[in-house]
């Protein structure tokens, strides 16, 4: 088979970075403490999430031995520090209620590592926000590939640290600390409960209430497992930061909080001044200030000329970004993009 020409090699771009080798820890035990474990994990996270790559859809890899070492270190850390940690439901009980020693053990059972990962994604997302171009015309061209790269890294880290999801996140959700808690739906369900209702009927109403919440994120109640998983992932990303969610959703939630919300924020009007007369056509939105991303979307969708295929691609991918990170369906910008994408799809058929 003939080799690639120089032109083909140039089009292919630079080769991907080599897999990151397993760092030598000497005689140190990475499972001994959180600082030791984090010192072992962070080079892998930085390589996967932050290092430059020629593909925004594929995160750089680490060597198999490093991957196995991370899994072993995390497993040993959880095993060593959770044997005597408190278990069982902790609804309404914070770490401050426990004795100092019990609180330390509860932290070491996974909360400390989970919170460290949350801070890591907050820092990584904040870096991306600070690197955004100042020109609104360039913002979406920066944001879409930037999110794709961040998302690829987040998915790779989620697979690398799957033990955290299986051990800590699953247990926390079972203890009613997930994205949707009993207290969130109890009032609505309580109004429908009859005196003679059985436990099964109450559980059924709770499940129905959960399905209602997931419908807001695109689930149609059909039982389609993929559609259900997608809707739940969006709901997790939309949850407040005190809710325990899988690691990929932690990353998306932080992208929303640190990147999207500042870009969506509408600047406050300075001073009272005189009230302007409304425009003659009655459209009161024309004089209202817009957030940076809203201005960028307006320019993308309304500027005449240019590459139509590129416009459609950017609008479609940005709509996916907003949904993935948990921007609600009734947000004006989501509605505007979703309408544009659906009309464009209808015109193409």
C-alpha positions in Angstrom: 0.0 0.0 0.0 1.6 3.3 -1.0 2.4 5.8 1.7 0.7 9.1 2.2 1.6 12.1 0.1 2.9 15.3 1.7 -0.5 16.9 1.0 -2.4 14.1 2.6 -0.2 14.2 5.7 -0.7 18.0 6.0 -4.5 17.6 5.8 -4.4 14.9 8.4 -2.9 17.3 10.9 -0.3 16.6 13.6 -0.3 13.1 15.1 -2.1 12.7 18.4 0.0 13.1 21.6 1.4 9.8 22.8 -0.3 8.1 25.7 0.8 9.5 29.0 3.1 7.0 30.8 2.5 5.8 34.4 4.4 8.2 36.7 6.9 6.7 39.1 5.6 7.0 42.7 8.6 5.1 44.2 7.7 3.6 47.5 4.9 6.1 48.2 1.4 4.7 48.5 -1.0 6.8 46.4 -3.9 5.4 48.4 -2.6 6.6 51.8 -4.4 10.0 51.7 -6.3 12.3 49.5 -3.2 14.5 48.8 -1.3 11.4 47.8 -4.1 10.1 45.6 -4.6 13.4 44.0 -0.9 13.8 43.3 -1.1 10.5 41.4 -4.4 11.3 39.5 -3.9 14.9 38.5 -1.3 14.3 35.7 -3.7 11.9 34.1 -6.6 14.4 34.4 -4.6 17.3 33.1 -3.5 15.2 30.1 -7.0 14.0 29.3 -8.9 17.2 29.9 -6.5 20.1 29.3 -3.7 19.0 27.0 -3.8 20.2 23.3 -5.0 17.7 20.7 -5.7 17.6 17.0 -9.2 16.1 17.6 -11.8 17.9 19.7 -13.9 14.8 19.8 -11.3 12.4 21.2 -9.4 12.9 24.4 -5.6 12.1 24.7 -5.0 8.7 26.1 -2.9 7.4 29.1 -0.9 4.2 29.0 -2.7 1.0 30.0 -0.5 0.6 33.1 -1.4 4.1 34.3 -5.1 3.4 33.7 -4.8 0.2 35.8 -2.8 2.0 38.4 -5.5 4.7 38.8 -8.2 2.1 39.1 -6.2 0.2 41.8 -5.3 3.4 43.7 -8.9 4.6 43.8 -10.2 1.2 44.8 -7.7 0.8 47.6 -8.4 4.4 48.8 -12.1 3.7 49.1 -11.5 0.3 50.7 -9.0 1.5 53.2 -11.0 4.6 54.3 -14.6 3.4 54.2 -14.4 0.2 56.3 -15.4 2.1 59.4 -17.2 5.0 57.8 -20.9 5.5 58.6 -23.2 3.8 56.2 -27.0 3.9 55.6 -29.4 6.7 54.9 -28.1 10.1 55.9 -31.1 12.2 54.8 -31.1 15.5 56.7 -27.8 14.7 58.4 -24.8 16.8 57.5 -21.2 16.0 58.3 -21.3 18.7 61.0 -23.7 16.6 63.0 -21.2 13.8 63.3 -18.3 13.6 65.7 -15.0 15.0 64.2 -13.6 11.5 63.8 -16.8 10.1 62.2 -17.0 13.2 59.9 -13.4 12.6 58.7 -14.3 9.0 57.9 -17.4 10.0 56.1 -15.3 12.5 54.1 -12.8 9.8 53.3 -15.5 7.4 52.1 -15.7 9.3 48.8 -17.0 12.8 49.5 -13.5 14.3 49.6 -12.5 12.9 46.3 -15.8 13.8 44.7 -15.5 17.4 45.9 -11.9 17.6 44.7 -13.0 16.5 41.2 -15.8 19.1 41.3 -13.3 21.8 42.1 -11.0 20.5 39.3 -13.8 20.8 36.7 -14.7 24.3 38.0 -11.1 25.4 37.5 -10.9 23.8 34.1 -14.2 25.4 32.9 -13.2 28.8 34.3 -10.0 28.7 32.3 -12.1 28.1 29.2 -14.3 31.1 30.0 -11.4 33.4 30.6 -9.9 32.3 27.3 -13.1 33.3 25.3 -12.6 35.9 22.6 -13.8 39.4 23.3 -15.4 39.8 19.9 -19.0 38.4 19.8 -18.6 37.3 16.2 -15.9 34.8 17.3 -17.6 33.6 20.4 -19.6 30.6 19.0 -16.7 29.6 16.8 -14.6 29.3 20.0 -17.3 27.9 22.3 -18.5 24.9 20.2 -15.1 23.2 19.6 -14.0 24.2 23.1 -17.0 22.3 24.6 -16.5 19.3 22.4 -12.9 19.0 23.7 -14.0 19.5 27.3 -16.8 16.9 26.8 -14.4 14.3 25.3 -12.1 14.7 28.3 -15.0 14.5 30.8 -16.3 11.3 29.2 -12.8 9.8 29.3 -12.3 10.7 32.9 -15.7 9.3 33.8 -14.6 5.9 32.3 -11.3 6.2 34.1 -12.9 6.8 37.5 -15.9 4.7 37.0 -15.4 3.2 40.4 -16.3 6.6 41.9 -19.6 6.5 40.1 -20.3 2.9 41.1 -19.2 3.2 44.7 -19.8 6.8 45.8 -22.3 8.3 43.4 -24.7 5.3 43.3 -24.6 5.0 47.1 -25.3 8.8 47.5 -28.3 8.5 45.1 -29.6 5.6 47.1 -29.4 7.8 50.2 -31.6 10.4 48.5 -28.7 12.9 47.7 -29.1 12.8 43.9 -30.4 15.3 41.4 -34.0 14.7 42.4 -34.7 14.2 46.0 -37.8 13.0 47.9 -38.3 16.5 49.3 -38.5 17.9 45.8 -41.5 15.9 44.8 -43.1 15.0 48.2 -45.3 18.1 48.4 -46.8 17.5 45.0 -47.2 13.8 45.6 -48.7 14.4 49.1 -51.6 16.4 47.7 -52.7 13.3 45.7 -52.3 10.7 48.4 -55.5 9.2 49.8 -55.8 7.8 53.3 -56.3 4.2 52.0 -53.4 4.4 49.5 -51.0 1.5 49.8 -47.2 1.8 49.8 -47.1 0.6 46.2 -49.5 3.3 45.1 -47.4 6.0 46.7 -44.2 4.6 45.1 -46.0 4.7 41.8 -46.9 8.3 42.2 -43.3 9.1 43.1 -42.2 7.4 39.9 -44.8 9.3 37.9 -43.5 12.6 39.4 -40.0 11.7 38.4 -41.1 11.0 34.8 -42.8 14.4 34.7 -39.5 16.0 35.6 -37.7 14.0 32.9 -40.2 15.0 30.3 -38.9 18.6 30.7 -35.6 17.2 29.2 -37.0 15.3 26.3 -38.1 12.0 27.7 -41.4 10.9 26.2 -42.3 8.2 28.7 -42.0 5.5 26.1 -39.5 3.5 28.1 -36.7 4.0 25.6 -33.5 3.4 27.6 -31.3 5.7 25.5 -33.9 8.6 25.6 -34.3 8.1 29.4 -30.5 8.2 30.0 -30.1 11.4 27.9 -32.9 13.2 29.7 -31.6 12.1 33.1 -28.1 13.3 32.2 -29.5 16.7 31.2 -31.4 16.9 34.5 -28.3 16.0 36.4 -26.3 18.8 34.7 -29.1 21.2 35.5 -29.1 20.4 39.2 -27.7 22.6 41.9 -24.0 21.9 42.9 -25.0 20.3 46.2 -26.6 17.3 44.4 -24.6 14.2 43.9 -24.5 13.2 40.2 -22.2 11.0 38.0 -18.8 12.5 37.1 -19.6 13.4 33.5 -22.7 15.3 34.7 -20.4 17.1 37.3 -18.3 18.3 34.5 -21.3 19.5 32.4 -22.8 21.2 35.4 -19.6 23.1 36.0 -19.4 24.1 32.3 -22.9 25.6 32.7 -22.1 27.4 36.0 -18.6 28.7 35.0 -19.0 29.3 31.3 -22.5 29.3 30.0 -24.3 31.2 32.8 -21.8 34.2 32.7 -22.2 34.3 28.9 -26.0 34.1 29.2 -26.2 36.7 32.0 -27.9 39.9 30.9 -26.1 43.1 32.0 -27.9 45.3 34.4 -29.1 48.7 33.3 -27.0 51.5 34.9 -29.0 54.3 36.5 -32.7 55.0 36.2 -32.6 57.7 33.6 -35.7 58.6 31.6 -37.9 55.9 30.3 -37.6 55.5 26.6 -40.7 55.4 24.4 -41.6 51.9 23.2 -40.9 51.3 19.5 -43.9 52.0 17.2 -44.3 48.3 16.4 -44.8 47.5 20.1 -41.7 45.2 20.3 -40.3 46.0 23.8 -37.4 43.5 23.5 -35.5 45.6 21.0 -34.1 48.1 23.6 -33.4 45.5 26.2 -29.8 44.6 26.9 -28.6 41.1 25.9 -26.1 38.7 27.2 -22.9 38.0 25.2 -24.1 34.7 23.9 -27.5 36.1 23.0 -25.7 38.8 20.9 -23.5 36.2 19.3 -26.4 34.0 18.4 -28.4 36.9 17.0 -25.4 37.8 14.8 -24.9 34.2 13.7 -28.6 33.7 12.7 -29.4 37.1 11.3 -26.3 38.2 9.4 -26.9 37.9 5.7 -24.5 36.0 3.4 -21.7 33.7 4.6 -21.5 30.0 4.6 -25.0 28.6 5.3 -23.8 25.1 6.0 -21.5 26.5 8.7 -24.2 28.6 10.2 -26.5 25.5 10.4 -23.8 23.4 11.9 -22.8 26.0 14.6 -26.5 26.6 15.5 -27.2 22.9 15.8 -24.1 22.1 17.9 -24.7 25.1 20.2 -28.2 23.9 20.8 -26.8 20.5 21.8 -24.3 22.2 24.1 -27.1 24.2 25.9 -29.2 21.0 26.3 -26.2 18.9 27.5 -25.1 21.3 30.2 -28.6 21.7 31.6 -29.9 25.0 30.3 -33.6 24.7 30.6 -35.9 24.3 27.7 -37.9 27.5 28.4 -34.7 29.7 28.3 -35.3 32.2 25.4 -32.0 31.4 23.8 -32.7 27.6 23.8 -36.1 28.3 22.3 -34.6 30.5 19.6 -32.0 27.9 18.6 -34.3 25.0 18.8 -36.8 26.8 16.6 -34.1 27.6 14.0 -32.8 24.1 14.0 -36.3 22.5 13.6 -37.3 24.9 10.9 -34.0 24.3 9.1 -34.5 20.5 9.4 -38.1 20.8 8.1 -36.9 22.9 5.1 -34.3 20.3 4.2 -36.9 17.5 4.0 
